[in-house]
């Protein structure tokens, strides 16, 4: 059989096939095109920085027209341009050197640049360009795609927390009936956890280095021995919005990357936990799901409305975390001053981000279909009056009633209790009448503590 041509139906990865449209915004950042575009950006910004340095007399400041042309190459970099770089790489068998050659060819008609053409890639090892490009790719994708997607999920959980703040719900600890809460408060718990995780993701500063073959500015100092290359490199890296790493081998050690990937994985774990809980709430009938005309839940059972969005999210979060954790564990490890094992691994950053984006999209769609089922929630609460053993024994403790916990354990443990029997027990207690009346008026649906208040505060 002849191999099929590449397309959505024949792509090996589902990210480039079934889910291609959903992850399309990530292509500009993590595709081969995105990597080459960032390499071009770094090379050009480095050349401009050299021209601004008054100590490098051989590279005079560029004219406004040349600066505009340099900037246009970055902003207007196209797939056709990237393809031209790849054609050069087919000859050089070196991806970064191909970028250098393409730039020299691109500016062949600009005499001002051609006079200083050998300062393109001056003093650089390929990894100076690559590590800075990868940091920019991650920085941009985090700001433009990852965090906005996560923010939408957080906002939806927050809205559910507010909308359902007063709706009583039976808790389950160890799968057994426990102290009541509200459905909104449980959504607020998720929102609060995700907000904290978001802060950790946003706080990681991407690092880059620009210090030559093994991190010591050897080549730089051979040409300009009196120039403060470390200070100049720091200024250059920070001008790109990145943090400067002064101590490296040939490669930047990727510790900041690992920190970011760990932070994203921890956030993913929180969302995965929420997916499973909501799946369970749907199974218990606490949530209904809005139906959509034409959709089918089962090929044989017409009644089915499956929680597929939360299932898809859970599966994609698992895939994302498997990749993120490998990235975080592998990338900071390199033999001696450099090995190449990080290179192929780094090309999968976009795959990890792709599965995270799919999960965000799935969870968001699932949350949009949820409708609370107050009747079902009330049924469970009304069947579990034994949860009021907690407040009764607590008030008994306050007033020194002997063996309060033990009395309620004997009354309720493993067998429940009817409302009338519980109220009769309360009526016979030696406690103030006001407290007695308050306990007798309490129901499982009213024993909510600060749940509603907490849900509204998120």
Helices and strands as residue ranges (DSSP letters): H 24-30, H 32-52, H 64-75, H 79-92, H 95-106, H 111-114, G 117-119, H 126-141, I 142-146, H 147-163, E 168-173, E 176-182, H 183-203, E 207-208, H 218-223, H 229-239, E 243-244, H 255-284, E 287-289, H 308-330, H 341-346, H 349-369, E 370-372, H 374-382, G 385-388, H 389-398, H 404-412, H 419-427, H 433-441, H 451-457
